[in-house]
Amino acid sequence: MRIGQGIDVHRFSSDPQRPLWLGLVHLAGERGLEGHSDADAATHALCDALLGAAGLGDLGRHFSDRDPAHKDVPSLRLLEQTLILVNEEGLRPVSGDVTIIAEQPKLAPFMSSMASSLSMVVGAPISVKATTTEGLGAIGRGEGIGASAVILLEEIS
């Protein structure tokens, strides 16, 4: 068994047309996050956890934000490619947990969809929850959204 942890933070975009994606779910009408890809902080944290557990480094090592091929790439594609890398190491996910850190928007209506979407792609149960920073720091001031994830992998027998 191997365990990995991932953390990702993105500031809100100044582009009012930029969509917000979290946990592979589009939150229609909400201000999007700035990033080279779709800036889905929850899925990026999960990808980093998967890569870390497999001893493969981090998301930036495999999907550089300097590479134009990854411009506006959907995080679904990043997660699928990450899972291929993990499987090539002879490992598969057992379970995971994602925590989204945000003052806004309110995420309760979306968390079950996020958990379902992530679980379906990963092939293992992924729980999703949210918290605030009680107004403290950049996230507390509403400047962006962060996420943390842990994953448990096992060897493929």
N, C-alpha and C positions, 0 to 999 in steps of 0.2 A: 504494500500500500504506500502511496505517496500523497502528500498534501501540498497544495500551492495557494498562494495569496496574491491578489492583484488589487491595485488602486488606480483610479483614473479620475481626473478633474478637468472640466472644460468650462470656460467662461461663456456667458450668453453672447450670441452674435448681435452685431449692430444691424444686420440685415433683417428687416421685418418679415421677409418672405422665406427665411431659412426655417425648414421644418424641425420639430423636436422629435428625436427618436430616443427611446430609453427601453432597454430590455427587448429589443426587436419590435417594439410597438410604436406606431406613430401617434403622437399626442396632438391631434388636430387643433389648430387655433392657438397653440402655445408657442412662445418664443424659442427658437432653436439655439443650439450651442455651436460655438466657433470650433472649427477643426478642419484638418485636411480631408478626412473622410466624412461620414455623416455625423461624427462626434457623439455616438451613442456611448456615453460614459459607463453605463452599466454593463453592456456587452464587452466593451474594451477591458474593464476590470476582470470580467470572467475569462476573457482570452489570456490576459496576463497571468491569472491564477493557473490556467491549464498549462501554459508554456512553462511557468515556474515549477510546477509539480513534475513536469517531464524533463526538467533540467535543460530547457531550450531557450533560456533567456527571456526576453520580453517582446511585446508587440512591435516596437520600433525596430528591433533587429530584423524581423521578418517582413514587415510592411512599412518601410520608411516613409515618413511624411515628406521627404525630399523627392520621392519617386512620383512623377506625374501619373503613373499607372494607377496609383491609389487615390487620386483626387476624387472626392465625393463618393468613394466606394461604399456600398452598403455594409454595415457591420455584420449582417448575415453572412456575406461572403468571407469576411475576415474570420468569423467564428467557424465556418465550414472548413476553411483552409487550416486553421489552427487545430481542429479536430483531426484532420488528416495527418498533420505533423506529429501529434500526440500518438495516434494509432501506429504510425511508422516506428515509434519507439517501443511498441509492444504494450501500450497502455490504453485503458479506457476509463471514462468517468463512471463513478459510483454515485456520487451526490455532490451538490454544491449549494451555496448560499450567497445571495447578493444583497447588499444594503445600499440603498440610494440615499444620499445626503443632500437635501434641498429644502429651502424655505418655500419656494414656489416652483411649479404649480403643485397643487394637492394631488398626491399620487394614488391614494387609496382606490379610486375607481379603476385604475389601470394595472394594479399589481398582480391580480390573478391572470390577466392576459399575458403579462410579461413572464410570469412563472411558467405558464403553459407553453408559450412560444420558445423560451429558452430550453425548457425540458425536452420538447419535441426535437429540437435541433441537436442538443447534446446527447440525447438518448439515455438520460438519467434524471432523477428528480432534482430540480433547481428551485429553491425557495427564493422569494423576493420580498423584501420589506423596505420601509423608508423611515427616515428620521430627519430631524432638523438639528441645527446647531444653536437653537435658542437665541438667534440673533447675533451670535458671535462670529467674528472673522468675515472673510470675503463671501463665503457661502451664506452666512447669516445676513449679510447686507444685500443679498439677492444678486450677487455678481456672477454666479454660475452654479453648477451642480457637480457633485462628486459621487463616487461609488467605490465600494469595497467588495471584494468577492473572495471566497475560499472554495476549493474543490478538492475532492478526494478521488484519486485514481487508483486502479488496481492493474496488475499485470494481466494481459490477455492469456488465458490458458489454452 
